[in-house]
């Protein structure tokens, strides 16, 4: 299994306190303008994906559907997480770059 750079960078972001996770915290971060990147689990409900897609479009925050709930939670040291927001601008941009690479190499 290859090392997933996106997930390892998420772990770094979480350790530095730059991740808001869970639907309520993610939504709050987006609406307060603190989110620079939103990730939604691939196994999140269609309603959850749609809600975050609409919200991130409105607030102009990049959003990606990536990994499953268990994996997202595991890499940020929590239980299952359907959504999370990266609140550090530099880290968010770095993670987004890795996401784009991961998506094009799949």
C-alpha positions in Angstrom: 0.0 0.0 0.0 1.5 3.4 -1.0 1.7 6.2 1.5 -1.3 8.5 1.1 0.2 12.0 1.2 -3.2 13.6 1.5 -4.0 11.7 4.6 -0.6 12.1 6.2 -0.8 15.9 5.7 -4.2 15.8 7.3 -2.6 14.2 10.3 -0.1 17.0 10.5 -2.9 19.6 10.2 -4.8 17.9 12.9 -1.8 17.8 15.2 -1.3 21.5 14.7 -4.9 22.2 15.6 -5.8 23.2 12.1 -8.7 20.8 11.5 -12.4 21.2 12.4 -14.1 17.9 12.1 -17.6 16.6 12.3 -20.6 18.2 10.5 -21.3 20.9 13.0 -17.7 22.1 13.3 -17.0 21.9 9.6 -20.1 23.9 8.8 -19.2 26.5 11.5 -15.7 26.8 10.1 -17.0 27.4 6.6 -19.6 30.0 7.6 -17.1 31.9 9.8 -14.7 32.0 6.9 -12.1 29.9 8.7 -12.2 26.9 6.3 -9.8 26.9 3.4 -10.5 23.3 2.4 -13.4 20.9 3.1 -13.2 17.1 2.8 -16.3 14.9 2.8 -16.0 11.1 3.2 -16.9 9.1 0.1 -19.3 7.1 2.2 -21.1 10.1 3.6 -24.8 10.3 2.8 -25.9 12.0 -0.4 -27.6 14.7 1.6 -24.4 15.4 3.5 -22.4 15.7 0.3 -25.1 17.9 -1.3 -25.3 20.2 1.8 -21.5 20.7 1.9 -21.3 21.1 -1.9 -23.9 23.9 -1.8 -22.3 25.5 1.2 -18.7 25.4 -0.1 -19.9 26.7 -3.5 -21.6 29.6 -1.8 -18.7 30.5 0.4 -16.2 29.7 -2.3 -14.3 27.0 -0.4 -12.7 24.1 -2.3 -14.4 20.8 -1.4 -13.4 17.2 -2.2 -14.9 13.9 -1.6 -12.1 11.7 -0.4 -11.5 8.5 1.6 -14.1 7.0 3.8 -15.4 8.0 7.3 -13.2 5.6 9.2 -10.0 6.6 7.3 -10.7 10.3 7.7 -11.3 9.9 11.4 -8.3 7.7 11.9 -5.8 10.1 10.3 -7.0 13.0 12.5 -7.0 10.9 15.6 -10.7 10.6 16.0 -13.6 8.2 15.5 -15.6 8.2 12.2 -15.7 11.6 10.5 -18.0 12.3 7.6 -16.6 15.8 7.1 -13.7 18.0 8.1 -12.4 21.5 7.3 -8.7 22.5 7.2 -8.4 25.9 8.9 -4.8 26.7 8.1 -4.5 28.4 4.7 -1.0 27.1 3.9 -1.7 23.6 4.9 -5.1 23.7 3.0 -3.3 24.7 -0.2 -0.6 22.0 0.3 -3.3 19.3 0.9 -5.3 20.5 -2.1 -2.2 20.2 -4.3 -1.8 16.6 -3.1 -5.5 15.9 -3.6 -5.3 17.1 -7.2 -2.2 14.8 -7.8 -4.0 11.9 -6.1 -7.1 12.4 -8.3 -5.1 12.6 -11.5 -3.0 9.5 -10.8 -5.9 7.3 -9.8 
